[in-house]
């Protein structure tokens, strides 16, 4: 039997999603909990990897097992074996043709940025922070250049293993609620550090270092060294994953906590 799960996690406690030798990762924690519930080794496949310190609000995974358990066992039962920083939100049986990564046609990320003279305490590690005065209107104009199909090499980490830097951005939106800036991105796929590098470029514009149209120039440059440094992971969330309707998965971004 094949199942899909939606998982949320606080990335601060982990060295990213993917299993690493002798280091705590989200995948390792989830596989251990599933294996304990199933009574057999379980391997999960995720819609995408997240880096150290990056959070998951709605990561989608799938796994296969010969064990027959009620869906509540794959949710509340598995959660009883997981650390407090990881939780399964729902479980659903899926067809043999489903794959959490290869069946997805879009990923959705959200970045939470506090723009305030004083750093956050209650949300420390769960939102980015800058004390600089930002030109929000300039950032709005700059983010629009990211829409469409582009070569995103300027936003690609050196260690990125993606076969192609060409991705299609279907959503690039920024909004402001008091001192909080919320950036939403949707694309067919994302490169390693891509969102954090785009946030760095938006802050470069917001601080007045370049005009909004510089974003278009940066895209055309196809040169990572032409872009600002990678911004902190603290405020980055994998917000959801989209699949074709035949899989009947409620995997679009959906808020459980007000902001994510």
C-alpha positions as CSV (number, residue, x, y, z in Angstrom):
1,X,0.0,0.0,0.0
2,X,1.2,3.5,-0.8
3,X,0.4,6.5,1.4
4,X,0.9,10.2,1.1
5,X,1.5,12.4,4.2
6,X,1.5,16.1,4.9
7,X,4.2,17.0,7.4
8,X,5.0,20.2,9.2
9,X,8.3,20.9,11.1
10,X,10.4,23.5,12.8
11,X,13.7,23.4,10.9
12,X,15.8,24.8,13.7
13,X,16.4,21.4,15.3
14,X,17.6,19.7,12.2
15,X,20.4,19.8,9.6
16,X,17.8,20.0,6.8
17,X,15.4,17.4,5.4
18,X,17.6,14.8,3.9
19,X,19.2,11.9,5.9
20,X,22.8,12.7,6.9
21,X,25.2,10.4,8.7
22,X,25.3,11.1,12.5
23,X,23.2,14.3,12.1
24,X,19.6,14.9,13.0
25,X,17.3,15.5,10.0
26,X,13.6,15.6,9.4
27,X,13.6,12.7,7.1
28,X,15.5,10.5,9.6
29,X,13.0,11.5,12.4
30,X,10.0,10.7,10.2
31,X,11.4,7.4,8.9
32,X,12.2,6.2,12.5
33,X,8.6,7.1,13.7
34,X,7.0,5.4,10.7
35,X,9.1,2.3,11.1
36,X,8.2,2.1,14.8
37,X,4.5,2.3,13.9
38,X,4.7,-0.1,11.0
39,X,7.1,-2.6,12.7
40,X,9.2,-2.7,9.6
41,X,11.7,-0.3,7.9
42,X,10.0,2.6,6.1
43,X,11.6,4.9,3.6
44,X,9.9,8.2,2.7
45,X,10.2,10.2,-0.5
46,X,9.6,14.0,-0.3
47,X,8.3,16.6,-2.7
48,X,11.5,18.6,-2.1
49,X,14.4,19.0,0.3
50,X,14.7,21.9,2.7
51,X,18.0,23.2,4.1
52,X,19.2,23.6,7.7
53,X,17.0,26.0,9.6
54,X,14.2,26.0,6.9
55,X,10.7,25.1,8.0
56,X,8.0,23.0,6.5
57,X,4.4,24.0,6.8
58,X,3.1,21.5,4.4
59,X,5.8,19.1,3.1
60,X,4.4,16.2,1.1
61,X,5.9,12.7,1.3
62,X,5.0,9.2,0.3
63,X,5.9,5.8,1.6
64,X,5.0,2.2,0.9
65,X,4.3,-0.6,3.4
66,X,2.8,-4.1,3.6
67,X,1.3,-3.3,7.0
68,X,-2.4,-2.5,7.3
69,X,-3.1,0.3,9.7
70,X,-6.0,2.8,10.1
71,X,-5.2,6.3,8.8
72,X,-5.3,7.6,12.4
73,X,-2.2,5.4,13.1
74,X,-0.3,7.1,10.4
75,X,-1.2,10.5,11.9
76,X,-1.7,10.5,15.7
77,X,0.1,7.2,16.1
78,X,3.2,8.3,14.2
79,X,3.1,11.7,15.9
80,X,3.5,10.0,19.3
81,X,6.9,8.7,18.1
82,X,8.0,12.1,16.6
83,X,9.8,14.9,18.4
84,X,7.7,17.9,19.3
85,X,9.2,19.9,16.3
86,X,7.7,17.5,13.7
87,X,4.0,16.5,13.1
88,X,2.1,14.6,10.5
89,X,-1.0,16.6,9.5
90,X,-2.9,14.0,7.5
91,X,-2.4,10.7,5.7
92,X,-4.1,9.5,2.6
93,X,-3.8,6.3,0.5
94,X,-2.6,7.1,-3.1
95,X,-2.3,5.2,-6.3
96,X,0.8,3.3,-7.3
97,X,1.5,6.0,-9.9
98,X,1.8,8.8,-7.3
99,X,5.3,10.1,-6.4
100,X,5.7,13.0,-3.9
101,X,8.4,14.6,-6.0
102,X,7.8,13.6,-9.6
103,X,4.0,14.0,-9.6
104,X,4.2,17.6,-8.3
105,X,3.7,20.4,-10.8
106,X,4.3,23.3,-8.3
107,X,6.0,24.2,-5.0
108,X,5.0,27.1,-2.8
109,X,7.3,28.9,-0.4
110,X,6.6,31.7,2.1
111,X,9.2,34.0,3.7
112,X,8.4,35.9,6.9
113,X,10.5,39.0,7.4
114,X,10.4,41.3,10.4
115,X,11.4,44.9,9.5
116,X,11.8,46.5,12.9
117,X,14.7,48.1,14.9
118,X,14.5,45.3,17.5
119,X,15.1,41.6,16.7
120,X,12.3,39.1,17.4
121,X,12.3,37.0,20.6
122,X,9.1,35.0,20.5
123,X,9.6,34.3,16.8
124,X,13.3,34.0,17.0
125,X,14.5,31.5,14.3
126,X,11.0,31.4,12.7
127,X,11.2,34.7,10.9
128,X,13.9,36.7,9.2
129,X,14.9,40.1,10.5
130,X,16.3,43.4,9.3
131,X,16.5,46.7,11.1
132,X,17.2,48.7,7.9
133,X,14.6,51.1,6.6
134,X,13.1,49.5,3.5
135,X,11.4,51.0,0.5
136,X,8.4,48.6,0.3
137,X,7.1,50.0,-3.0
138,X,10.5,49.5,-4.6
139,X,10.5,45.9,-3.4
140,X,7.0,45.4,-4.9
141,X,8.2,46.6,-8.2
142,X,11.4,44.5,-8.0
143,X,9.7,41.2,-7.2
144,X,7.5,41.4,-10.3
145,X,10.5,40.8,-12.5
146,X,10.8,37.3,-11.1
147,X,7.6,36.2,-12.7
148,X,7.7,34.0,-15.8
149,X,10.2,31.5,-17.1
150,X,13.9,32.5,-16.5
151,X,17.4,31.2,-16.1
152,X,17.8,31.6,-12.3
153,X,21.5,31.0,-12.2
154,X,22.0,34.3,-10.4
155,X,20.0,32.9,-7.5
156,X,21.5,29.4,-7.6
157,X,23.9,28.0,-4.9
158,X,27.2,26.7,-6.1
159,X,26.4,23.2,-4.7
160,X,23.0,23.0,-6.4
161,X,22.5,19.7,-8.1
162,X,19.5,20.6,-10.3
163,X,20.0,19.7,-14.0
164,X,18.7,23.0,-15.3
165,X,18.6,26.5,-13.8
166,X,15.5,27.4,-16.0
167,X,12.4,27.5,-13.8
168,X,8.9,29.0,-14.3
169,X,7.8,31.4,-11.5
170,X,4.0,31.6,-11.4
171,X,3.7,33.6,-8.2
172,X,6.0,36.3,-6.8
173,X,4.0,38.4,-4.3
174,X,4.9,40.7,-1.4
175,X,2.6,42.2,1.2
176,X,3.1,44.1,4.4
177,X,1.2,43.8,7.7
178,X,2.6,46.3,10.2
179,X,6.3,45.5,10.6
180,X,5.9,42.1,9.0
181,X,6.8,41.6,5.3
182,X,5.4,38.4,3.7
183,X,6.8,37.1,0.5
184,X,5.1,34.3,-1.4
185,X,6.7,32.4,-4.3
186,X,5.3,29.5,-6.5
187,X,7.2,27.8,-9.2
188,X,7.4,24.4,-11.0
189,X,10.6,23.8,-9.0
190,X,13.2,25.8,-7.0
191,X,17.0,25.7,-7.1
192,X,19.2,25.3,-4.0
193,X,19.0,28.5,-1.9
194,X,16.9,30.2,-4.6
195,X,14.3,31.8,-2.4
196,X,16.8,33.0,0.2
197,X,18.9,34.5,-2.6
198,X,15.8,36.2,-4.1
199,X,15.0,37.6,-0.6
200,X,18.6,38.9,-0.5
201,X,18.1,40.7,-3.8
202,X,14.8,42.2,-2.7
203,X,16.4,43.6,0.4
204,X,19.2,45.0,-1.7
205,X,16.5,46.9,-3.6
206,X,14.6,47.8,-0.5
207,X,17.7,49.4,1.1
208,X,18.0,51.7,-1.9
209,X,21.2,50.1,-3.3
210,X,19.7,49.6,-6.7
211,X,16.4,50.4,-8.6
212,X,13.7,47.8,-9.0
213,X,14.7,47.1,-12.7
214,X,18.1,45.9,-11.4
215,X,16.3,42.6,-10.7
216,X,15.8,42.1,-14.4
217,X,19.5,42.9,-15.0
218,X,20.5,40.4,-12.3
219,X,18.4,37.7,-14.0
220,X,19.9,38.4,-17.4
221,X,23.4,38.3,-15.8
222,X,23.1,34.6,-15.0
223,X,25.9,35.1,-12.5
224,X,25.7,34.2,-8.8
225,X,28.6,36.5,-8.0
226,X,26.6,39.5,-9.3
227,X,23.9,39.0,-6.6
228,X,23.9,39.9,-2.9
229,X,24.7,37.2,-0.2
230,X,22.2,34.5,0.7
231,X,19.8,35.7,3.3
232,X,19.1,33.9,6.6
233,X,16.9,30.7,6.5
234,X,14.9,31.6,9.7
235,X,11.8,32.9,8.0
236,X,11.6,30.4,5.1
237,X,8.7,27.9,4.9
238,X,7.8,25.2,2.4
239,X,4.1,26.2,2.4
240,X,2.7,23.6,0.1
241,X,2.9,21.4,-3.0
242,X,0.5,21.1,-5.9
243,X,-0.5,17.9,-7.7
244,X,-2.8,17.0,-10.6
245,X,-6.5,16.7,-9.4
246,X,-6.6,12.9,-10.1
247,X,-4.5,12.4,-6.9
248,X,-7.1,14.3,-4.8
249,X,-4.6,15.7,-2.4
250,X,-5.4,18.9,-0.4
251,X,-1.8,20.1,-0.7
252,X,-2.3,23.8,-1.6
253,X,-0.9,26.3,0.9
254,X,-3.3,26.6,3.9
255,X,-2.8,28.5,7.1
256,X,-3.0,26.6,10.4
257,X,-1.3,29.3,12.4
258,X,-2.4,32.6,11.0
259,X,0.9,33.4,9.2
260,X,1.7,30.1,7.6
